[in-house]
């Protein structure tokens, strides 16, 4: 029997809803990040070139995957608004079309990615072993695109229903599967099979992500909203595809810009050597672990604000954003001492190259000062998506991740002649000025959609 709606996010304490969504999301993302850390660890057992290669290849892969992230956010927003209006028929139709949309998008990127992926990797790297490793890793990893795309679509729908635990469980299972599959596929079984070496890193992800997709599809089809689903609901329909595309594209483009900024950083770092790229690749994964509670909290804001917006409760939309910021400041303050005290010994677990450690530690220490800025930016993006105005995230991203990164990195490295640290200062300057622009945009959109951003009426987040 299909289960009932996991949670009506339009009523009850905001703090409880945020906690029930954010904690599973953060735990799931923790294991997802640890998944990538495991890949980096086993790549390190092969060579520094292998570590730099998977960093390059994964950046190229993220360009296609940005559509998956955008699709997940889109499904969370449009299905969440439909549920807030108590319109399950529309929610069911959009859910089915989202799965179809994800499948089609995966196939398209699988084809065109075979051309642009290697070209991008070649642009931001020098000829040699790490470029070859990055290209090969990307091409094999692309086979996981259908699993990623469909899983993101399912997660967006589940999260709109208040279900954040399904993705958490899937990612935990994938993490443990990766721990087993990586050494098995890379090194094989002594005396029986020699393994497939470096290719095992990508093959493990393809296998585990297919399992994640299958599990989330099963959980999705158990929702009461989809109890009357039929095959015809999955046939591509122009109107629904247009709505999903309209909501997905700005979010995906904003994420794409963010990923492309990584290529700008990689492009500058290549002039400092492969140790700079490897150090950045390791450090950014450790930073992601520290940001997981923040990402979980700001991600949980989306379905809560979307349902409140669909129900016409504008005060609750504002209260959700303010509460998210409050919790986010506490989380980022706690991360600061962790970076400064434990940064060096943690980096040392992944490499014994002192130059790689030096670069990674410098990155983490600069980033520690702008973690609250990231938090506010992530929350504003979720807020804009919930109001079905994701196009503004594109303009924010264009400034912060395109112009801002390029300009400030050029200023610190090209003009002031800093070493790799100048890249980190440039990133920090772009992010900070980007927040100022984001606040202005959020205030304007809020005025148009919910009567203003700062008219908070003191709604008690623990009692409403």
N, C-alpha and C positions, 0 to 999 in steps of 0.2 A: 504494500500500500504506500502511495506517495506521501511523504511527510509534509506537514504544513509549513507555511512561511517561517523560516528560521527566526526572524525578528522583524517586528514593525518598528522601524527606526524613527518614525514620526512621533513616538510617545516614549515616555520613560526617561531616565537620567541620561544625559549626554555622556557623562563620565563612564557609565556602565557600558553603553554601546561602543564608545571609543576603545575601552579596555578589551571588550570581547572580540573586537575586530583587529585591534592593533597588536595585541600580544601574539595571536597565532600568525599574523602576517610577519611580525618581526622575527619570530622563531623560524618560520619558513624561509625568510630571506637570509637568516643566519646560516642555515644549512645550505642554502643555495650559494652563498658566498664561500662557505667552507668547502663546498663542492669545487669551486674554482681554485681555492687555495690548495686543495688536494692535487688538482691538475698541475698547478705551478710547482708543487713539491716534487711530484714524480718527474716533471720536465727537468727540474734541477738535478735529478739523479742522472739525467742523460747528458746535459751540457747547459752552459749559459746561453748558447745559441738557441737551444730548444725553448728556454724560458722566454727569451726575447721574441722568438717566433710565434709562440702561442699568444703572447701579448698583442703582437701585430695582427695575427689572424683573427683573434676574437674581436678586435676593434672593427675590422672589416665586416665581420659577421653581424655585429651590432647594428650596422646600417640597415640590413634587412629586418633584424629583430626589432628595430624601432617601431615598425608597423604593428608588430605583435603587442608591444607595450601600449601603443596608441589604441589598438583594438580593445585591449583589456580595460583601459580607462573609459573608452567610448561605451562599451557594454555596461560598465558600472554606472555611468551617468544616465544613459537613455532608458535602461531597464529600471534603474532606481527611481527616475522621475515617473515612469509608468506605474511602478508599484506604489509610489507616494499618492498617485491619483486613484489607486485601487483598480487599475485597469489591467487585469491579468491577461486578458486576451492579447492586448498589444505587447505585453511583456513576453508572452509565449512566442509570438510571431517573431519579435526581434531577436530573441534568444536563438531560435533555430537559424535565422538568417545570419546571425553573427558567426556561427560555426561554419556555415557555407562560405561566408566571406573570408574567414581565416584560411580555409582550405585553398580557395582560389588564389589568395595573396601569396601563400607559401609556394605554390606551383610557379607563379609568375616570377618570384624572386629567386627561385631555384634555377630558373633558366637564365635570367639576365645577370644574376650574381656571378655566374661562371665567367663573365666577361669583366664586369667592373671590380669584382673582388681582387683578383690578381693585379689589376691595373693600379688600384689604390695602394695595395701593399708595396708595389714597386715604386710608387711615388714617394712614400715616406720612409723608405729604407735604402740601404746601400747594397749592391750585389754581394752575395756571400751566403754562408750557411743559414743565417737567421732569416734572411728573406725567403730562401727556399722552404725552410720549415714553416714560416708563416703562411705561405701560399698553399702548401699541401694541407696544413691544418684547416685552413678556411674551406677549401674545396670539399674535404671529407665531412667537416662539421655542417656544411650546408644541407646534408641529407637529414639533419634533425629539424629543419625548418617546419615541415608539416606538424610535427609533434609540438614544437614551441607555439606556433600560431594558434592551433586549435585549443591548446591548453590555456593560453591567455584569454581567448574568447570565453571559454568555460569559467575561468576564474572570475572574470568581470561580472558574469551573470550571477554566479554563486555569491560573490561579495555584495552585489546589489540586494540579495536576499538576506544579508547579514551572516553569511557563511564564510568565515575566513579559515576555518580549520581544515577543510578538505585540501587546499593547496599546501598548507603546513605539513600535513601528513604525507602528501605526495613528495614534497621536497626533502623531507627527512628520509623517506625510503630511497629516493634517488641518490642522496649523499652516501648512504651506507652501501648501495649498489656500486657506486663509483669507487669506493675504497677497495672493493673486491675486484671490480672489473679492470681498473687501471693497471695494477701489477700483473694481473692474469693476462691481459691483452698485450701489454708492453713486453713483459719478460717471459711469459709463457709458464709452462710447468716443467721443471727440470727433469730431463730424461724422457719426456713425452712430447713436448711441443716448445719451440723456441720463441713463440709469440710474434707480434708484428711490429714491435719497436715503437717508434714515435707515433705511428698511425693509431696505436691503441688509445691514445688520449682522446682523439675525436670519436673513434668507434664506441668508446664507453659512453660518451654523451648521447650519441644517436640512440643507443639501446635504452639507456635510462630515461631519456626524455619521451620516448615512445610509450614507456610504461606510465609516466606522469599523465600523458594525454589520455590514455585508456581509462585510468582511474577517475580523472575529472569528468570525462564524458559519462561514465557510469553514475557518478554522484549527481551530475546535472540532470540526467533523465529521471532521477528519483524525486525531483522537486515537484510539489503539488502544482506549481504553475505550468509545468510541462506534462502533466498527467494526460492531457488530451492531444499530445503531439502526434503528428502524422508525417509520413514521408513527403507529402506535398509541401509541408511547411519549410522543408530544406531546399526546395527548388529556388534558384536565384530569382528574386523579384526586384524590379527596378526601383520601386519606391523605397523599400526597406534598405536595399544596397546603397541608395543615394543618401539616406539618413545616416546609416552607419559610416559611410565614407566621409560625409561632411563632418561628423564628430571625430572620426579616427584621424583624418589627415592632419589637422592642426596639431593634435597631440603627438602624432608620429613624427611630424616635421620638427616639432620642438625638441623631441628626443633625438632625432636625426642630427639636428644642429649641434646638440650636446656631444654626440658621438663624433661628429666631424671635428669638433674642437679638440677632441683627443688626437685626431690625426694632425692638427696644427701643432699640438704639443710634441707629438712624435716626430714631426718634420723638423722642428727646431732641435729636439734632443739628439737626432741622428748625427748632428755636427759635433756632439760631445762624446760619441762612441756608444757601443752596444751596452756597456755597463750602465749608462744613463737610462736607456730604454728598459733594461731589466729591472733597475732600481725603482723606476716609476711604476712598472707593471706589478711588482710585489707590493709596494706601498699603497697603491690605490685600492688593492683588494683588502688590505688591513683597514684602510679608512672606511671602506664599505661596511665592514663589520661594526665599526663604531657608530656608523650612521643608521644601522638597522632599526634600532628603536624609533628613531626619528622618521625613517621611511615608513615603518609600520603605522605610526601615529598619523602622519600626513596622508597616507593611503587610506586609512580608515575614515578620515574626514570626508572623502568623496561620496560614499554611499549615504552617510548620515546627512550631509548637506543636500545631496540630490533628492533624497526622499522628502526632506523638509521643504525644499523648494517646490517639488511637485505638489505637496500638500498646501502650499501657500503660506507656510509659517516662516516668515522672513526673519523674525526675531531669533528663531531657533537656528537659522542658517548662520547669522552673525555670531551667536553664542558658541556655536560649534567651532568656528574659526578661532575665536579668542581663546577658547579652552585648549585647542590644539597648540596654539602658540605658547601658552603658559607651560604646558607639559614639555614642549620641545625645548624651551630654555633650560629647564631643569636637567633634561637628558644631555644636552650639549655641554653644559657646565661640568657634568660628571665625567665626560670623555676627555676633557682637557688634561687633567693630571695623568691619565692613563697613557696618553701619547708621550708626554715628556719623561715619564719614569720608565715605562716598559717598551717604548718604541725600539730602542737599539737591540735589547735581548731578543725581542720577537722577530725582528728582521734577521737576526743572526741564525734563526732556526731554518731559514729558507736558503741561505747562501753564506759562504765563508769568504766571499769576495769583499774586501773592505771598501772598494769604490762603489759597489752596488749598495752596500749598507749606508754609506755616506749620502748618496743621492736620495735614497728612500727616506732616511731620517730627516733630511732637510725639507723634503716635501711634506711629511707628516707634521712637522712643527709649525710650518707656515700655515697649513690648513687648519690646525687646531684653533686658530684665532677666528676663523670664518665659519666654523660649524654652525653657530646660531644663524648666520646669514643664509646658509644653505637651507636650514630648517624653515625659515620664514618664506623663502622662495618656493620650496616644495609645497607648503601649505597654500600659498596663493595660487599655484598651478591647480591644485585639487579644487580649490574654491571656484576658480573660473570654469573648470570642467563641470562641476556640479551645477553651475548656472547655465550650462550649455553654451558657453562663450569661449571655447578652447582656442579660437583663432588668436586671442590675445597672448596666449602662451608662445605662439610663433614669433610675435614681435619682440617679446621679452627675450626669447632664445636667440633671435637674430642679433640683438644688441649684445647680450651677455656672452654667447658662445661663438659668435662670428666676429663682429666688429671689435667687441671689447677684448676678447682673448688675443686676436691678431694685433690690435693696436698696443695694448699694454705690454705684451710679450716683446714686441718689437722695441718698445720704449726702453724696457729694462735690459734686454739682451743686446739689441742692435745699437741703441744710443748710449746707454749707461755702461755697457760692456760687462754686465754681470755674468757669472757662470750659470750652471743649471738653476741656481737659486733664483735668478732673475725670471725664469719661466714661472716659478711658483708665485713670485710677487705679482707678476702680470695676471695670473689666474685670480689671485685674491682681489686685485683692483677691479677686474671685470665683474666678479661676483658681487662685490659690495656696491658698485654703482648700479648694477643690474637690479639689486633689491630696491633702490630708491625709485627706479622707473616702475618696477612691479607694484609698489605701493600706490603710486599715482594711478596706474591703470586699474588696479583692484578697486580703488575708491570710486573711480568714474563708472565702472561697470556696476558696482553695487548701487550707486545712485540711480542708475537706469533700471535695474532689475529688482532690487529689494528695498528701495527707498533710502539707500545710504549705507556706508560701511561702519561709521562710527556712532550710529544711534543705538548703541547697546543699552538695553533697558534693565540690565541686571538680572537676566533670567538665571535662576539657580541651576547650574548644570547637574547638580546631584538630586534634584527633586522633580525636574520637569521631564 
